[in-house]
Amino acid sequence: MKNLYICNTSSDSVSKVNLETLVEESIFIKENNFRKGPHGICKWDNILLVANNFSNTISKIDLLNKNNLEEFYIGSRLTDVKAFNNMAYITCSENDNLVIFDLALNKVICQVPCDVYPHNIEIYETLNIALITNMISSTVSIFDLKTNEIIRSIPVGLFPTKSGIIRHGHLMCCESHIGEETGHLSLIDFNSGEKIKSLELGKYPVDFYYDKNDDKVFVSNFEDGSISVIDVLDFKEIKRINIHGMPRGIIRYGKSLYVGDNLNNNLIIIDLKSSKQKIIPLGKEPNGMILD
């Protein structure tokens, strides 16, 4: 049984959506009148880790006992979190830091200076590295998981929001180009940092999902309410799906795409063959999502 977990930033909640029944359950992390602002999310054992943008904390939600909720101060304006080897790696956008938090001891181990406004982190265990996407400095930092050091930074296009390594060993970067009419998805040589190709997409692409099984990338264009479907081998946009609203988080599972609509507070399920859509109401301002 697969579940989708989605951060609802303005509702201080996480939606759990059963992908078989399509039933949504809300897990609230509210505390009196103190706003949390859940933004990034990952899973560690039976625990959900949530990076809170407003309260500058991470929440640990026990999936076996949802009343068991812990919270820890990390730093200013958290945007993303990933777990590896009992450590949480958390991007603090206003501090320009990556914070490493010991999940067993519940304490900060160290802070690593990044480039300006780190927004996203992706971990690659087999390579012992993480990629940190820095929006304001328009760079992707390569972080060594063994030494806890940034070993180099790669310049990319304006206001990047997410990066990843695809099956062919290249770096892929979603460049939002906020303030312009179109954004870009770029393919970059991981070793040299040279840009191989750059593809013009819709307005403000903010997130993507790479499906390595059929070498396709699905990109959410936040400002124009569309999803771009990219064939990686030809590096061409082969389809654009209009869903309206403001698409943010995006995941493919089976024959469907699951997209969070940040404007209308919905999960949109798109059948990739027929393009038919289903809508499931969520909390306010859905952002980060994971599949479990």
C-alpha positions in Angstrom: 0.0 0.0 0.0 1.5 3.3 -1.1 0.9 6.6 0.7 1.7 10.1 -0.4 2.7 12.6 2.3 2.3 16.3 1.5 3.3 19.4 3.5 0.5 22.0 3.7 2.5 25.1 4.6 -0.4 27.5 5.5 -2.5 24.8 7.4 0.4 23.6 9.6 -0.5 20.0 8.6 0.7 17.0 6.6 -1.7 15.2 4.3 -1.5 11.4 4.1 -3.2 10.2 0.9 -3.7 6.5 0.4 -3.1 5.9 -3.3 -5.4 2.9 -3.4 -8.5 4.4 -1.8 -7.5 8.1 -2.5 -8.6 8.9 1.1 -6.9 11.9 2.7 -6.0 12.1 6.3 -4.6 15.3 7.9 -1.8 15.1 10.5 -1.7 18.5 12.3 1.4 19.9 13.8 -0.2 23.1 15.1 0.7 24.5 18.5 -1.7 27.1 19.9 -1.2 30.2 17.8 2.4 29.5 16.8 2.7 29.0 13.0 4.9 26.1 11.8 4.8 26.3 8.0 5.8 22.7 7.0 7.7 23.0 3.7 10.1 20.1 3.2 9.6 16.4 4.1 11.3 13.0 4.2 11.1 9.7 6.0 13.4 8.1 8.5 12.5 4.6 9.7 8.8 5.1 10.9 9.3 8.8 11.4 8.3 11.7 9.2 10.7 14.5 9.3 9.2 17.9 8.4 11.2 21.1 7.8 9.1 24.1 9.1 9.6 27.4 7.3 8.0 29.7 9.8 9.0 28.2 13.2 12.5 27.4 12.1 12.2 23.9 13.5 12.0 20.3 12.3 9.1 18.1 13.5 9.5 14.4 14.1 6.1 12.6 13.5 5.9 9.0 14.7 3.8 7.2 12.0 3.0 4.4 14.5 1.7 6.9 17.1 0.8 10.2 15.6 0.4 11.8 19.0 4.1 11.3 19.6 5.3 14.5 18.0 8.7 16.1 18.8 10.1 19.5 17.6 13.6 20.9 17.6 15.0 24.3 16.7 17.4 24.2 13.8 17.8 27.7 12.1 16.2 30.4 10.1 13.7 29.6 7.3 14.0 25.9 6.7 13.2 24.7 3.2 14.1 21.0 2.9 15.3 18.0 4.8 16.7 14.6 3.9 17.9 11.7 6.1 20.9 9.5 5.8 22.7 7.2 8.4 20.7 8.6 11.3 21.5 12.1 10.3 19.1 14.8 9.0 20.5 17.3 6.5 18.5 20.5 6.6 18.7 23.6 4.4 18.4 26.9 6.2 17.7 29.5 3.5 18.1 32.7 5.5 21.3 31.5 7.3 22.8 30.2 4.1 23.6 27.0 6.0 23.3 23.3 5.8 22.5 22.0 9.3 23.4 18.4 10.3 21.2 17.0 13.0 21.7 13.7 14.9 18.3 12.0 14.9 19.2 9.5 17.6 20.7 12.1 20.0 18.3 14.9 18.9 21.0 17.5 18.6 22.7 19.7 16.0 26.1 18.2 15.1 27.4 21.0 12.9 26.5 23.8 10.5 28.1 24.0 7.0 28.1 27.4 5.2 26.5 27.2 1.7 26.1 29.5 -1.1 23.2 32.0 -1.0 19.7 30.7 -0.1 19.9 26.9 -0.2 16.5 25.7 -1.2 16.7 21.9 -1.9 18.9 19.0 -1.0 19.1 15.6 -2.7 21.2 12.7 -1.3 23.0 10.1 -3.4 24.1 7.3 -1.0 26.1 5.3 -3.5 28.2 8.3 -4.4 28.5 9.6 -0.9 27.4 13.1 -1.9 24.5 15.4 -1.7 23.4 18.2 -4.1 22.4 21.5 -2.6 20.5 23.9 -4.9 21.1 27.5 -4.0 18.5 29.9 -5.4 20.0 33.3 -5.0 23.6 32.5 -5.9 22.4 30.3 -8.8 24.7 27.4 -8.0 24.6 23.8 -7.1 26.9 22.8 -4.3 28.4 19.3 -4.1 28.5 18.1 -0.5 30.7 15.2 0.7 28.8 13.0 3.1 31.9 11.5 4.6 33.8 14.7 5.4 30.8 17.1 5.8 32.4 19.5 3.4 31.3 21.3 0.3 33.8 20.2 -2.3 32.8 22.4 -5.2 30.0 24.6 -6.6 28.6 24.5 -10.1 27.2 27.7 -11.6 23.7 27.2 -13.2 20.8 29.4 -14.5 18.9 32.0 -12.6 17.0 31.1 -9.4 17.4 27.3 -9.5 15.0 25.3 -7.3 16.0 21.7 -7.6 18.8 19.6 -9.1 19.5 15.9 -9.4 21.7 13.3 -11.0 20.1 11.3 -13.8 20.9 7.7 -14.9 23.5 8.9 -17.5 25.6 10.6 -14.9 24.7 14.1 -15.8 23.5 16.8 -13.5 19.9 18.1 -14.2 18.9 21.5 -12.8 15.5 23.2 -12.7 16.1 26.9 -13.3 13.0 29.0 -12.5 14.2 32.3 -13.9 11.7 34.1 -11.7 10.6 37.4 -13.2 11.0 36.2 -16.8 8.4 34.6 -19.1 10.0 31.2 -19.3 12.3 29.0 -17.2 14.7 26.3 -18.1 15.7 22.7 -17.5 19.4 22.3 -18.0 21.7 19.3 -18.5 25.2 19.8 -17.1 28.3 17.6 -17.2 28.8 16.6 -13.6 32.6 16.5 -13.8 33.4 19.6 -15.8 30.4 21.7 -14.8 29.9 22.6 -18.5 26.3 23.1 -19.6 25.4 20.5 -22.3 21.9 21.5 -23.2 19.2 23.9 -21.9 15.5 23.5 -22.6 13.1 26.4 -22.4 9.9 25.5 -20.5 6.9 27.2 -19.0 6.9 30.1 -16.5 8.7 29.5 -13.2 9.5 25.7 -13.2 10.0 24.8 -9.6 10.0 21.1 -9.2 10.6 17.9 -11.3 10.4 14.2 -11.0 12.8 12.0 -13.0 11.5 8.6 -14.0 14.6 6.5 -14.7 12.6 3.6 -16.0 11.6 5.3 -19.2 14.0 8.3 -19.1 11.3 11.0 -18.8 11.2 14.1 -16.6 8.0 15.7 -15.4 8.4 19.4 -14.5 5.8 21.6 -12.7 5.6 25.1 -14.1 4.4 27.1 -11.1 3.2 30.3 -12.7 1.4 29.1 -15.9 -0.3 26.1 -14.4 1.2 23.4 -16.6 3.3 20.3 -16.5 6.1 19.7 -19.0 6.9 16.2 -20.1 10.6 15.8 -21.2 12.2 13.0 -23.1 15.7 12.8 -21.6 17.4 11.0 -24.5 16.3 13.6 -27.1 16.1 16.3 -24.4 12.9 17.6 -25.8 9.5 18.6 -24.4 7.2 16.1 -25.9 4.0 17.1 -24.1 2.5 19.9 -22.0 -0.4 19.2 -19.7 -2.5 22.2 -18.5 -3.9 21.8 -15.0 -4.3 25.5 -14.1 -3.6 26.6 -10.6 0.0 26.7 -9.4 1.6 23.2 -9.6 4.4 22.6 -7.0 5.4 19.2 -5.8 5.3 16.4 -8.4 5.7 12.6 -8.2 5.0 9.8 -10.7 3.7 6.5 -9.4 2.5 3.8 -11.8 0.5 5.3 -14.7 -0.3 8.6 -12.9 1.2 11.9 -12.0 0.5 13.4 -8.6 0.8 17.1 -8.4 0.2 19.5 -5.5 -1.8 22.7 -6.6 -0.4 25.4 -4.4 -3.1 27.9 -5.3 -6.3 25.8 -5.1 -5.1 23.5 -2.3 -5.6 20.3 -4.2 -3.8 17.1 -5.1 -4.3 16.6 -8.9 -4.0 13.1 -10.2 -3.2 12.9 -13.9 -3.7 9.7 -16.0 -0.6 9.9 -18.3 -2.3 7.9 -21.0 -5.7 9.7 -21.2 -4.7 13.0 -19.5 -7.9 12.7 -17.4 -7.6 14.4 -14.0 -8.9 13.7 -10.5 -8.9 16.2 -7.7 -8.5 15.5 -4.0 -8.7 18.5 -1.5 -5.7 19.1 0.7 -4.7 21.6 3.3 -3.7 25.1 2.4 -0.6 25.7 0.2 0.7 22.2 -0.5 4.5 22.1 -1.0 7.0 19.3 -0.5 5.8 15.7 -1.0 7.2 12.2 -0.7 6.0 8.7 -1.7 6.2 5.9 0.8 
